[in-house]
C-alpha cells in the first residue's frame, strides 16, 4: 500500500534524529516511502504542489504548533492530516510515542482512524494584516515590571478595563494550553468557543469568560503591549491599538487512533 508520507522532526532535541530514523524504518516496512524535510515551511510548501496522505511531526506541542502555522500559510485547499509522535514534555497534540508508532501507522493504513478537526482563530490589527493561531493569542505587557492596561469587548459589549500581566484569547483546543495555567476553564471535546483569560489581573472581579465561537473579541490597548500567537511573538502593539479576534476559516486535522479522554490526558500530563 504505497502511501505518501512526509516527516519533520525537531532537530534541536537531542536524540530526535534516531526517532526520525525509526519512524522512517516503520513506514518503509509497510512499503510506503517516507520523505524527510528539514523545516516545516519546506514540508508544507511542497505539500501545496504534491500533497501527501499524511504528515508526521516528531517533537513536542511547540513543534506541532509551528508546523500548523506553516500548514495554514501554505494556502493549500485541503490541509494535510497530521500524526504527532511525542518527543517532548507534554504532547497534548501527539497521538503516540515512537514505541507505539508502528501500531498507529498500521491503523492509519487500514483506515481504522478518525480525523479530529481543530478550529482556529484569526487576529486582525489595523495596518498589520491578519494572523492565525491554533491555541491562543496573548496580548501581554511590554516589559517585566510593567502592567498591561486593556479594554476587552465581546461582540461590542465591554467587559471593562483589565489591568494585568496580559490577556489570553484562546480556542477550545487552547483551553489546555497557557489559558489553563492562568486559571481558565477546561473545554469539553466537541464544543467550539472562544475563551478570554486574564493573566494575573489586579482585580478579583476580572474572571475568565467563555464566548460563542461566532463572537468577535476586541481588545483596545491603553498601554504599550506585545501580541503573541501560540507562544511566538508577532508584533508590538502601541497604545490605542485595536485588535479583533474571531474564528478563522481554517482548521487542522489530527489523526486519532481510538477515543481520547481529554480529562485523563490532563491528569496524566499536567499532574
Protein Blocks (a to p, Z undefined) as FASTA:
>chain_A
ZZdddddddfkbghklmmmmmmmmmmmmnopacdddfbfklmmmmmmmmccfbdcdeddf
klmmmmmmmmmmnopabdcddddddfbfnommpmbdfklmmmmmmmmmnopacddddddd
ddddehiapaddfkbccdddfbfklccdddddeehiagbjaddfbdcdddfklmmmmmlm
nopacddehiacdddddehiabfkbccddddfkbccddddfbdcdddeehiafbdcdehi
acdddddfbdcddddehjddfklmmmmmmZZ
